[in-house]
Structure formats: C-alpha cells, structure tokens
C-alpha cells in the first residue's frame, strides 16, 4: 500500500479557510492599527500553487468538532508526561527520545509505542523518553500525537537539555506527502509538518544535536532542510518516492520494522543498522514487486562523535523483534 497515495495537495484544498467579510470599516487610527499583516490563508481553488506551497511550509493544523473535555484531558496527559521527563546530567551526553504517531491509523500508534521502548533501552533514556500516540483499541493513557503536541514537547525538552552535550532522538511515523509529514487524527485533526517548520523550530529552541528517523512517504524531502554538521537523519523514502507497510492492521511499517524492530535491537552502530535496514526493505519491495522507496541517510561529521557517546551504553545482547512482521512473514 502506498503510504501517501490518499493524502495529496487536494486535501489541503478541501480544508481551505477563506477571508471573512468585514462587518465594520477598519479604523485608520495608528492607536487602533490592526495586528494582522496578512489575510486569512486560503488554499482553495482561487489560490496559486505558490500560495498553497507557502501556506503548507508554515505547518498548518486544522481541528474541528473538538470536545472541550477531551481537550482538557489531552492537555493534562501531555503536561503529566512532560513533567516526568528528567533533566540532563552535567558532564554526560543524555539522549532525549520522542516517538510520535502523527496519524490515528492504528499501525502508527503501535509502531510509535514500540519504537519508544526500543530506543529508550538502546540510548539509556529510561526517564527521558516521550511517546505521543493515539489509542489502539483500549485507551492507553498516552497523549496523542499532533503538530501542536510535538512543538510543545520539543520546547519543554529543550528547557531540560544542555544543547552543548545532549541529543534529541526523534522518530515520527505517519502518512506523508511531498510537502512534509501528514497529521491526520480521525475526522477531527488535519495538518502538515513541513521541513521548514521543523528546521525553524530546532533553530528557535537551540536543538542542534539531533537524530531524526522519519517514517513516511516522500520523507526524503526533509533531508536538504535538516541535514547538517550535528544532525543524523534517516528517512523511509526519497523525496519523490512512497514507502510501504502502513495498512491499519499492521504492527509495523517496512521502515520501522527493518530499522528499529530488527536492526536497532542489535548491538551495532547506527550506520550498520541503516545498511541492514536498506537491504531488508529492498528485498521486501522486490519480492512484492513494489517500486523502490529508496531510504535516505545523511550523517554529519560532528554527529559521529555524539553518536558514539550515546551508543556506548547500548545493550550488548540483541532482543527479539515484536509484533507481526511488516512483510507478513
């Protein structure tokens, strides 16, 4: 199944917001000058492709039919989860792990939860791991993944990190589109997490040392914007390719299964894990006669030193993969 096939630019057009008619004449007084420098964004048929692209780059998030009580509950869950994240330890390279499912299809929640477990143990982040994922069947008490919750989480974690020492490990799983990662929660939440928004957020928060693992169609679009001296980024696909394995009844996507559920459970470096995962994914795609997703990887020279530091404490014994294999073996 193509992971981005259903979610295209057409969805953005479907959730267009048009400029409201003014009921009163605007004041020209400097004392009452408007704080708005632009009209309400429009992604409808009247917008140019350039307008639509610019709006999507800014990371739009649309919610509708929200429950006030549910909003309060989600806020409490996120606050509680963030309060439990431990501060950094001076003189030690700490890894802060965030695993997020930006889509409510159950496969993404299952993947994010198990990824959190694997990366928590691999990077000795037992009290520095946050999972943002929607429920799968019974409510598991986790805060849901959304663009908003991710930005709040990153800001909160940045306050606890020492940017000179510590590392952010971010794993995101969802559908994707050429403009970025697709946020889609049931029939109430929609949005796009763009490379520009993520880059600007890291710059604002001072998070320079980061390991980014992005599981989505077209996720290679993040590489040019996010790659850098202190960044390691691995994506499920090239910027013009789809990735696979996202059927709702799966436990893993191809990328998540190959990289995290199998390769990163072993006591081997990230580079070795990536090579193993690429070979596994290529084999599965070939056997199913699927077009190659072409996973991407870029690891900056500066990232090699902190990768060595956080991988020094990885478990010395491999653990067994969990869940139903993405390949359906």
C-alpha positions in Angstrom: 0.0 0.0 0.0 1.3 3.4 -0.9 1.6 5.4 2.3 0.9 8.9 0.8 -1.5 8.0 -2.0 -4.6 9.2 -0.3 -3.1 12.4 1.2 -2.3 14.9 -1.5 -2.4 18.6 -2.1 -6.1 18.1 -2.7 -6.7 17.6 1.0 -5.2 20.9 1.7 -7.6 22.5 -0.8 -10.5 20.7 0.8 -9.9 22.3 4.2 -9.5 25.8 2.8 -10.1 28.8 5.0 -11.2 31.9 3.2 -11.1 35.5 4.3 -14.1 36.7 6.2 -16.1 39.6 5.1 -15.6 42.7 7.2 -18.7 43.8 9.1 -17.3 47.1 10.1 -15.0 49.6 8.4 -11.4 49.2 9.6 -10.0 52.1 11.7 -7.2 54.1 10.2 -6.0 55.4 13.5 -2.5 54.4 14.5 -3.7 53.7 18.0 -6.1 51.1 16.7 -3.9 49.7 13.9 -4.6 46.0 13.1 -2.2 43.4 14.4 -2.8 41.4 11.2 -0.3 41.7 8.4 -1.9 39.2 6.1 -5.4 37.9 5.3 -6.7 34.6 6.5 -4.8 31.9 4.5 -6.7 30.3 1.6 -5.8 27.0 0.0 -8.9 26.9 -2.2 -9.2 26.9 -6.0 -8.5 30.6 -6.2 -5.0 30.2 -4.7 -1.9 30.0 -6.8 0.4 27.0 -6.4 2.9 29.3 -4.8 0.4 30.5 -2.2 -0.5 26.9 -1.4 3.1 25.8 -1.1 3.9 28.8 1.2 1.0 28.1 3.4 1.9 24.4 3.7 5.5 25.2 4.6 4.2 27.2 7.6 2.9 23.9 9.1 -0.9 24.4 9.1 -3.0 22.4 11.6 -6.8 22.3 11.4 -9.1 20.9 14.1 -12.9 20.6 14.0 -15.7 19.2 16.1 -13.5 19.2 19.2 -14.7 18.2 22.7 -13.8 20.6 25.5 -13.4 17.8 27.9 -11.2 15.8 25.6 -9.0 18.9 25.0 -8.6 19.2 28.8 -7.8 15.5 29.2 -5.2 15.7 26.4 -3.6 18.8 28.0 -3.3 17.0 31.3 -1.8 13.9 29.8 0.8 15.9 27.9 1.6 18.1 31.0 2.0 14.9 33.1 4.2 13.1 30.6 6.5 16.2 30.1 6.7 16.7 33.9 8.1 13.1 34.2 11.0 13.8 31.8 14.2 14.0 33.8 16.6 16.9 33.4 20.1 16.4 31.9 23.1 15.2 33.8 26.0 17.6 33.8 29.1 16.1 32.1 27.2 13.3 30.5 25.7 13.0 27.0 22.0 12.3 27.6 19.6 11.2 24.8 16.0 12.5 24.9 13.8 10.3 22.8 10.5 11.4 21.3 8.4 8.9 19.3 5.3 10.3 17.7 2.4 8.9 15.6 1.0 11.8 13.6 -1.8 9.7 12.2 -4.6 7.8 14.1 -4.4 4.7 11.9 -3.6 2.0 14.4 -0.3 0.9 12.7 1.3 4.2 13.5 0.3 4.1 17.2 1.6 0.6 17.6 4.9 1.5 15.8 5.5 4.7 17.9 4.9 2.9 21.2 7.3 0.0 20.4 9.9 2.4 18.9 9.8 4.3 22.2 10.7 1.1 24.0 13.5 0.1 21.7 15.1 3.5 21.6 14.7 4.0 25.3 16.8 0.9 26.0 19.3 1.5 23.1 20.1 5.0 24.2 19.8 4.6 28.0 16.9 7.1 28.1 14.6 5.3 30.6 13.4 8.5 32.2 13.9 10.7 29.1 11.5 9.2 26.7 8.2 10.6 25.5 5.6 8.8 23.3 2.9 10.7 21.6 0.4 8.3 20.0 -3.3 7.9 19.6 -5.1 4.9 21.2 -5.2 1.5 19.6 -8.3 -0.2 20.9 -8.3 0.4 24.6 -7.1 3.8 25.7 -3.5 3.5 26.9 -3.3 6.9 28.6 -0.7 8.4 26.3 -1.0 11.9 25.0 -1.9 12.0 21.3 0.5 12.9 18.6 -0.2 16.2 16.7 1.9 19.1 15.3 0.9 21.2 18.3 1.8 18.5 20.9 5.1 17.8 19.2 6.1 21.5 19.2 5.2 21.9 22.9 7.1 18.7 23.7 10.2 19.9 21.9 10.1 23.2 23.6 9.7 21.6 27.0 12.5 19.1 26.4 14.8 21.9 25.1 14.5 23.5 28.6 15.8 20.3 30.2 18.6 19.6 27.8 22.1 21.1 27.7 22.5 21.9 24.0 26.3 21.6 24.3 26.0 18.0 25.5 22.7 16.3 24.9 21.0 14.8 21.9 17.4 14.7 20.7 16.3 11.4 19.1 13.0 11.9 17.2 11.1 9.2 15.5 8.0 10.2 13.6 5.6 7.8 11.8 2.6 8.7 9.6 1.5 9.1 6.0 3.4 11.6 4.0 3.1 14.0 1.1 5.6 15.9 -1.0 5.2 18.9 1.3 6.0 17.0 4.6 4.6 14.7 7.2 0.8 14.4 7.3 -1.0 15.0 10.5 -4.4 13.2 10.4 -6.4 12.3 13.6 -9.6 10.5 12.8 -12.1 13.1 11.3 -11.1 15.9 13.6 -7.4 16.8 13.0 -5.5 17.6 9.8 -2.2 19.3 9.0 1.2 19.3 7.5 4.5 19.2 9.4 6.9 20.7 6.9 10.7 20.6 6.7 10.8 24.4 7.1 8.7 24.3 10.3 10.8 21.6 11.9 14.0 23.3 10.9 12.8 26.7 12.3 11.6 25.0 15.5 15.0 23.4 16.1 16.7 26.8 15.4 14.4 28.6 17.8 14.9 26.0 20.6 18.7 25.7 20.1 18.4 21.9 19.4 21.5 21.2 17.3 22.4 17.6 18.1 19.6 15.5 16.7 19.0 12.0 15.4 15.9 12.2 13.1 14.2 9.0 12.0 11.2 9.7 9.7 8.9 7.0 8.5 6.5 8.3 5.8 6.1 8.6 2.1 8.3 11.4 0.5 10.1 11.8 3.8 13.4 12.4 1.9 12.1 15.9 1.4 13.4 16.6 4.9 17.0 15.8 4.1 18.1 19.0 2.3 16.5 21.2 5.0 17.5 19.3 8.1 20.9 17.8 7.2 23.9 19.4 8.9 27.1 19.0 10.8 25.5 17.9 14.0 22.5 16.1 12.5 21.9 12.4 11.6 18.8 11.9 9.5 17.4 8.7 8.1 14.1 8.7 6.1 11.9 5.9 4.9 12.0 7.1 1.3 13.4 9.6 -1.2 11.6 12.9 -1.7 9.7 11.6 -4.7 9.0 8.0 -3.6 6.4 6.3 -1.5 7.1 3.9 1.3 5.1 0.8 2.4 3.6 -1.3 5.1 1.1 1.2 6.6 -2.0 -1.0 6.4 -4.1 -0.2 9.6 -3.9 -3.8 10.9 -0.1 -4.0 10.6 2.1 -3.6 13.7 5.0 -2.0 11.7 5.7 -0.1 8.5 8.5 -1.6 6.4 10.9 1.2 7.6 10.0 0.8 11.3 10.2 -3.0 11.2 13.5 -3.1 9.3 15.3 -0.3 11.0 14.0 -0.3 14.6 12.3 -3.6 15.3 15.2 -5.6 13.8 18.4 -3.7 13.0 18.5 -1.3 16.0 17.7 -4.1 18.5 21.2 -5.4 17.8 24.4 -4.1 19.3 25.6 -2.4 16.1 26.2 1.2 15.1 23.5 3.3 13.5 25.4 3.1 10.2 25.4 -0.7 10.3 21.7 -0.7 11.3 20.9 1.6 8.4 22.7 -0.6 5.9 20.9 -3.7 7.2 17.5 -2.0 7.0 18.1 -0.7 3.5 18.9 -4.3 2.3 15.8 -5.7 4.1 13.5 -3.1 2.7 14.8 -3.5 -0.8 14.4 -7.3 -0.6 10.8 -7.0 0.7 9.9 -4.5 -2.1 11.4 -6.6 -4.7 9.6 -9.7 -3.6 6.3 -7.8 -3.6 7.1 -6.1 -6.9 6.8 -2.7 -5.4 8.7 0.4 -6.6 11.8 1.1 -4.6 11.2 3.5 -1.8 15.0 4.4 -1.6 15.5 5.2 2.1 17.9 8.2 2.6 20.6 8.8 5.2 22.8 11.8 5.9 25.1 11.9 8.9 27.1 15.0 9.6 30.8 14.7 10.7 30.0 16.3 14.0 27.2 13.8 14.7 29.7 10.9 14.6 31.1 11.9 18.0 27.8 12.2 19.9 26.5 9.1 18.1 29.5 7.2 19.6 28.7 8.6 23.0 25.0 7.6 23.1 25.7 4.2 21.5 28.4 3.4 24.0 25.8 2.2 26.5 23.6 0.3 24.1 22.6 -3.3 25.2 25.2 -5.9 24.3 22.6 -8.6 23.6 20.1 -8.3 20.8 16.4 -8.5 21.7 13.9 -10.3 19.5 11.6 -8.4 17.2 8.0 -8.0 18.4 4.6 -7.8 16.6 3.5 -9.0 13.2 6.3 -8.5 10.6 5.6 -5.8 8.1 6.4 -8.2 5.3 3.7 -10.6 6.6 6.1 -13.5 7.0 
